[in-house]
């Protein structure tokens, strides 16, 4: 008896199911927590921040009486120069 | 769930290309967000061309201070989040790594890329201490020759592949016209016209192989975390 004498199995051409990746889903919303993690990373990271600091600097040159007047205004209202500058700009633009 | 960060502190290592190939391949099946955290915004520029997959959202990172919120928002919206990082050792990279379920470290088989990759691996280990969790990572060789490799390339690759502590991808992203073409034509590799781009079939196979190995790694990690046998 040879293999040709034996009946061959009729094995169907199995179709592979397409992988729908249904085992992957969005993370549940946990909220908060990210600030704590940022601090934790800051404590150990050796990679520096590459971003420009949010604060800049402005040097003003002008007639001394005007500068003194501006400084006196700030002192009287106990305000930082930038703060008073914003108030004056807002007033100029009609926002106040 | 998976947040996948592409990180190498050296530019030109293949981060953007491999991140976009994976994002488009995943978006064929599931909603995917890619966060473009490279200040040159190459993926945001690509997204303005026609052909962006419908299920792919592109988020342009605003700053180091916003990256954690951007990742969280994307991860709670879509099953897959890909982060393309700048080729610089930056705090932004550290933040992104801290949120990743898998960090892919693309590198050309060159000494400079390899050294930068090792810097990133050290930073991942520092992030692990900070977050008190495992952050899995794997090295992906990019822009490699499909045929014969140089002796230097073999030398570099062997040191990673033979190191038991460093996971590497079996699949490599080869140097292919199709991978460059998507940035000048728009869309994904599967949408390119074989009459206009050479070797499209091979490129398609390459992307599929990469996608499948990423999925396999993610499933293996999930199984490991849940204490199940790896399939």
Interface residues (C-beta under 8 A of the other chain):
Chain A: X19 X20 X21 X23 X24 X25 X26 X27 X28 X29 X34 X35 X37 X38 X40 X41 X42 X43 X44 X45 X46 X47 X48 X49 X50 X51
Chain B: X1 X2 X9 X26 X29 X30 X63 X64 X68 X69 X72 X75 X76 X77 X78 X79 X80 X86 X88 X89 X90 X91 X92 X93 X94 X95 X98 X99 X122 X123 X126 X127 X129 X130 X131 X215 X218 X219 X222
